[in-house]
């Protein structure tokens, strides 16, 4: 794989993003907008200090046979500067910055890009800093896994969560499936409850992966992120399993039609496993019983909840939640079916 060094001004970067010549479609990437306002503002200051780490991209071709640079490391940096240049947010309180071309000092705290002095705007656009981008040009026969491996080694142990690194090491079909579900499926866009901190740590992605794992019926060690990473790095997941998992997620949205805290990372994989093992009328009745349990019957300290505390990612805790919910369905199903 050839490495091609490139250099762009902020203005050039923003133009390439607008023209979709810089894209963010690689499944290894986390969603945009995960940085705090403090971190976003610090990036703008870093432009004046001329220090932002290298960007990594893979070179592709669009329908017009133009080169497109799909970002594999640096998405948050590029989308942050692009959104600031588009006047989408204001800076927080910052120390004054110095414009190198004129020697002037300005207080830019609380300002959008359009509110900055003209010399500061020019400094950002053209004069102060250039993004260094390493473009990787794949040769014939090279696999996409090379890209995910690079992302993994660039981010392992730095700022990327173990949950996200687990996704990066999964096979291509799983990575694309997880991204599609998190971005588009109603369960994860409208119904399931995830805190901002969990979203930032790829909580939605790891939940989808845990559900796939249980639906697959394959053996696993635990729900720890590192064990999930090992599972998906070593197992090939059939397309039939992914289709079934997506259908189960749709079934869950029919059971729970509004956002509630119990439609969570803890419970979604277990519910998916229960529904995947049932068909027809049995599945409909199990859905009703699951709905009743989570909406009405679940109590602090009951058997199911006892498997949701400390150690909940251990295999025996996961199996405890499954067996308890199965028991509820198996015990009450004959009565409901009458």
Residue, then its C-alpha position, 0 to 999 in steps of 0.5 A: x500500500x503506497x503512502x502519499x503525503x499531502x498538505x491542505x489549507x483549512x479553506x481547501x479542506x472545507x472545499x473538499x468536504x463540500x464537494x464530497x472529495x473528502x468523505x467519512x464513510x469508512x465503518x471504522x470511523x465513529x460518528x461526527x459530533x462526539x467532541x465536547x465544546x471545550x475540545x472543539x474550541x481547543x482545536x481552533x486554538x491549535x490551528x494558531x499554534x500550528x499543531x494538529x496530528x496527521x490525518x489518514x485517508x484511503x484514496x478511492x474513485x467516485x463516479x466521475x473517476x475523481x480521487x476521493x479521500x475517505x478518512x480513516x483517522x481524523x474525522x472529528x478534527x475535520x468535521x469540527x473545523x468544517x462545522x466551525x467555518x460553516x458558523x454552526x457553533x461558538x467558541x468557549x472562553x479561551x486565552x487570547x490568540x496571536x495572528x502570526x502574519x500581523x503580530x496582533x493579539x485578539x480575544x476570540x472567546x464566544x465568537x462564531x467564525x463570521x464574528x472573528x476579525x477579518x485578519x483572524x479569519x484569513x489566518x485560519x483559512x490560509x495563513x496559519x496552518x496546513x493539514x498534513x494528510x497521509x493518503x493510502x493508495x491500495x494496490x490490486x488485491x489488497x483487502x479492506x482489512x488493511x485499513x481497519x488494522x491501520x485504524x486499530x494501531x493508530x488508536x489502540x490505547x489512545x482516545x478510542x474506546x475498547x468498544x469501538x476498537x472491537x468494531x474495527x476488528x470485526x469482519x467487513x460485513x459486520x462493520x457495515x451492518x453495525x453502522x447501518x443499524x446504528x445510523x438508520x434503524x428506529x430501535x437505535x435512533x428513536x427507541x433505545x436509551x443511551x447516555x451521551x457518554x455511552x454513545x461517545x464510547x460506541x455503546x450503541x455499536x457494541x450493543x448491536x454486536x452483542x445481539x449478533x453474538x447471541x443470535x448467532x448461537x456461537x460460543x463466547x467468553x464474555x461481554x467484555x469489549x476485549x472478548x467481543x473484539x476477539x469473537x468478531x475478529x475470529x468468527x465469520x457471521x453469516x448474512x442470514x444471522x445479520x438479517x435475522x438480527x435486524x428483523x428482531x430489532x424491528x420486532x422490538x420496536x413493535x413491543x416498545x414504541x417510545x424511548x425508555x431507560x430499560x430499552x438499553x445496552x443491558x437488555x436489548x441483546x437478551x431480548x433479541x436472543x429470546x425472540x430469535x429462538x421463537x416463531x409464530x404464535x410463541x413469538x407473539x406471546x413471548x413479546x407480550x410477556x417481555x413487554x409486561x415484565x419490563x413495563x410492569x413486573x420488573x422490580x429492584x432486587x428481583x431475579x433478573x435484576x440480580x444479574x444486572x449489577x456489578x459483573x454484568x458483562x461476565x458470561x454467567x451474568x449474561x446467561x443469568x439474564x437470558x435464563x431468567x427471562x426465558x423462565x418468565x416466558x416459559x412459565x407464563x406462556x401456557x397461561x397466556x396461550x389459553 
